[in-house]
Amino acid sequence: GIASKLFSTAFSNYNIATVLKKGSTVGTAAVTDGTEKTVGAVAAADAKALVKRGQEAGVKIAFAASPLTAPVRAGQQVGSIAVQQNGQTISKVPALAAGGVAQQPWWKKFWPF
């Protein structure tokens, strides 16, 4: 039928692209009161986008960090990753801490050496 022909034509012009692999580093998130000031953020899952052939360059990744206070556990959600196409967010993937950050001793606030 015509519908299936149209569908297969449309489908052949589009491609499901993995724009970000699970475990890829997307940036760093600031950590308050931690032994480290930042923690690496990684994608919790593959981020995919339905992309028209030839328009793969129009897909961008934007990482938004959540406010974090130590201690931070490895694997804890530290923000979100938006997959954007032509300025529109088409999907979101959680961002996870790549490692743990311990809480600094309380007295460090008063004796910073």
JOBELBEL-V745107 format. One record per pair of residues at least 12 apart in sequence whose C-alpha atoms are under 6 Angstrom apart, sorted by sequence separation. I is the first residue (numbers start at 0). J is the second residue. If there is no record, write none. Layout:
I,J / I,J
This chain:
27,39 / 65,77 / 80,92 / 27,40 / 64,77 / 65,78 / 79,92 / 26,40 / 64,78 / 79,93 / 25,40 / 63,78 / 79,94 / 24,40 / 25,41 / 63,79 / 78,94 / 24,41 / 62,79 / 77,94 / 23,41 / 62,80 / 76,94 / 77,95 / 22,41 / 23,42 / 61,80 / 76,95 / 77,96 / 22,42 / 61,81 / 75,95 / 21,42 / 60,81 / 74,95 / 75,96 / 21,43 / 60,82 / 74,96 / 21,44 / 59,82 / 73,96 / 21,45 / 59,83 / 73,97 / 20,45 / 58,83 / 73,98 / 19,45 / 58,84 / 73,99 / 19,46 / 57,84 / 72,99 / 18,46 / 57,85 / 71,99 / 17,46 / 18,47 / 71,100 / 17,47 / 70,100 / 16,47 / 70,101 / 16,48 / 69,101 / 70,102 / 15,48 / 69,102 / 15,49 / 14,49 / 14,50 / 28,64 / 33,69 / 13,50 / 30,67 / 31,68 / 32,69 / 13,51 / 30,68 / 12,51 / 13,52 / 12,52 / 43,93 / 43,94 / 42,94 / 43,95 / 41,94 / 40,94 / 41,95 / 40,95 / 40,96 / 41,97 / 39,96 / 40,97 / 39,97 / 34,101 / 33,101 / 34,102 / 33,102 / 34,103 / 32,102 / 33,103 / 32,103
